[in-house]
Amino acid sequence: MLLSPRRQEGQIVLKEEFSTDPFVPFSNYNDSYENHCVRAVLPVGQLTITTEIEVLVDEEEAPSAPFPPYILVENLPTETLVYLSPSRYCQSDLPELQNLASQIVGDASWGYEQVEAIRRWIYHHVRYEYNTTYSTTTALDVVYQRVGVCRDFTHLGIALCRTLSIPARMTVGYLDKLNFMDLHAWFEAYVGDKWYTFDAVQSETHGYRVVLGYGRDAADVAMVTQFGNATLHSLEVETELLEE
């Protein structure tokens, strides 16, 4: 289960509590992306999992001109290279996505401005609506259907960035004052010398975010990975912005 916030720059975990009713023993481990995960063998019957966290986060500000430039592949940090390749839901090697990316970015300066052009295009051309896509929906599906939720917006943004040889990864976590309060997804792209946040669900990327995990796409950052029969009856997410 991916329920624990990452310990990273700009995000300090002040308090974290995890409990189950009835009680079951669990263990913690880090996955291949250094996301903090919980592992447990659940008993037959109904189970409630509760987690409460308090996190000190910085609100990322969009850079000002001159914008972060494109980084040649040969100059990219080794740890970003895994985010260049096609993945299960982000088929960046398909000509349909490659052609669309070229059309979207047009004459935009290479790097941050290209990614922002992609983010804006998704916001304006894909409708946000629940219960319109499936767990198997891919970036290419979204191009044709033009509807989805944050997961789908994110997959499309990632795939389009990768067609331009810009590393892009999926991020899941919580966003304060999200219109439809739930676990949220957005994408990050590596331009200049760091990862920048892009949220295609918003008209402009803003807000305080708690990052739970990174991955190539949703296959790497599922909230729950189960082996055996289990049904999620409900999920409740509440956020509160505390004064410093």
SVG drawing of the C-alpha trace seen along z (x, -y; Angstrom):
<svg xmlns="http://www.w3.org/2000/svg" viewBox="-19 -36 45 51">
<polyline fill="none" stroke="black" stroke-width="0.4" points="0.0,0.0 1.2,-3.5 0.0,-5.5 3.1,-7.2 4.4,-10.6 7.9,-10.8 10.7,-12.3 12.3,-14.8 13.3,-18.4 10.4,-20.8 8.4,-18.2 9.0,-17.4 6.8,-14.8 6.0,-16.1 3.5,-13.4 2.4,-10.1 -0.1,-7.6 -1.3,-4.4 -3.9,-2.0 -6.2,0.8 -9.4,2.0 -9.3,4.9 -5.5,4.7 -3.2,6.5 0.6,6.5 2.3,4.7 5.8,3.9 7.4,1.0 9.6,1.1 10.8,-1.1 10.0,-0.2 12.3,-0.6 11.5,-4.3 12.2,-4.9 8.5,-5.3 7.6,-4.3 5.1,-1.4 3.2,0.7 2.8,4.5 0.3,6.6 -1.6,9.9 -5.3,9.0 -7.8,11.3 -11.1,12.4 -13.8,9.9 -14.2,6.1 -11.2,4.0 -10.8,0.2 -7.4,-1.4 -6.8,-4.9 -3.8,-7.1 -3.3,-10.6 -0.3,-12.7 1.0,-16.2 3.4,-17.5 5.3,-20.8 5.4,-21.6 6.5,-24.4 4.2,-25.7 6.2,-25.4 6.2,-28.6 6.3,-28.6 9.6,-29.9 9.9,-33.2 11.7,-34.0 14.1,-32.9 12.4,-29.5 14.4,-26.3 15.8,-24.9 15.7,-21.4 18.5,-19.2 20.2,-17.0 19.7,-13.3 23.5,-12.8 23.6,-15.4 20.6,-14.1 21.3,-12.7 21.3,-8.9 18.3,-8.6 16.0,-10.5 16.6,-8.1 14.0,-5.6 11.4,-8.3 12.2,-8.7 11.0,-5.3 7.4,-4.3 5.5,-2.6 2.3,-0.6 -0.1,-3.6 2.2,-6.1 3.0,-4.8 5.3,-7.6 6.7,-5.5 3.4,-5.7 3.3,-8.1 -0.1,-9.4 1.3,-10.8 4.5,-12.0 2.7,-13.9 0.3,-15.4 3.1,-16.6 4.8,-18.3 1.6,-20.1 1.0,-21.2 4.4,-22.7 4.8,-24.4 7.4,-27.1 7.6,-27.0 11.1,-27.3 12.6,-23.9 12.1,-22.8 9.7,-24.2 7.7,-26.2 7.0,-23.0 5.8,-21.1 3.6,-24.0 2.1,-24.1 1.3,-20.4 -0.3,-21.0 -2.4,-23.8 -3.5,-21.8 -4.7,-19.0 -6.6,-21.3 -8.4,-22.9 -9.0,-19.8 -9.8,-17.0 -12.9,-17.1 -12.7,-16.1 -15.5,-13.7 -15.7,-10.7 -16.7,-7.2 -15.7,-7.8 -12.5,-5.8 -11.1,-2.5 -8.0,-1.3 -6.7,-0.1 -7.2,-3.4 -4.0,-4.6 -2.7,-8.0 -3.6,-7.1 -7.2,-6.3 -7.5,-9.7 -6.4,-11.4 -9.4,-9.8 -11.9,-10.0 -11.0,-13.5 -12.4,-12.8 -11.0,-11.4 -9.9,-12.1 -6.5,-13.2 -4.9,-9.8 -5.7,-10.1 -4.7,-13.8 -1.4,-12.8 -0.7,-9.8 -1.3,-11.9 1.0,-14.7 3.8,-12.2 3.5,-10.5 3.6,-13.7 6.7,-14.9 8.5,-11.7 8.0,-11.9 10.1,-15.1 12.8,-13.3 11.8,-15.2 11.8,-13.0 8.4,-12.9 7.0,-11.0 3.7,-10.4 3.2,-11.8 0.4,-10.9 -0.6,-12.5 -2.9,-15.1 -3.8,-18.6 -5.4,-21.0 -8.8,-22.3 -9.2,-19.8 -12.6,-20.3 -13.3,-16.5 -11.4,-15.5 -9.6,-12.3 -6.2,-10.9 -4.8,-13.2 -2.3,-12.7 -0.2,-15.1 3.1,-14.9 6.6,-16.3 9.0,-17.0 12.8,-17.4 14.0,-20.6 16.8,-22.9 18.3,-21.2 15.3,-19.9 11.9,-18.4 8.9,-20.8 5.3,-20.2 2.6,-20.4 -1.1,-19.8 -3.3,-19.5 -6.5,-19.4 -6.0,-23.0 -6.1,-26.1 -2.7,-27.1 -0.6,-24.7 -0.9,-25.9 -1.6,-24.7 0.0,-22.9 0.8,-19.3 1.7,-16.2 3.7,-13.7 3.1,-10.0 5.0,-8.6 6.6,-8.8 6.6,-6.3 6.6,-5.8 2.8,-5.7 -0.1,-4.4 1.2,-0.9 4.1,-2.0 2.1,-4.2 -1.1,-2.3 -2.5,-3.1 -3.2,0.6 -1.6,3.6 -3.5,6.7 -3.2,10.5 -6.5,12.2 -10.1,11.0 -10.7,7.6 -13.3,4.9 -12.9,1.2 -16.1,0.1 -15.2,-3.6 -12.3,-6.0 -12.5,-9.3 -9.8,-12.0 -9.7,-15.1 -7.1,-17.9 -6.7,-20.9 -4.2,-23.7 -2.7,-24.6 -1.1,-28.0 2.6,-27.9"/>
</svg>
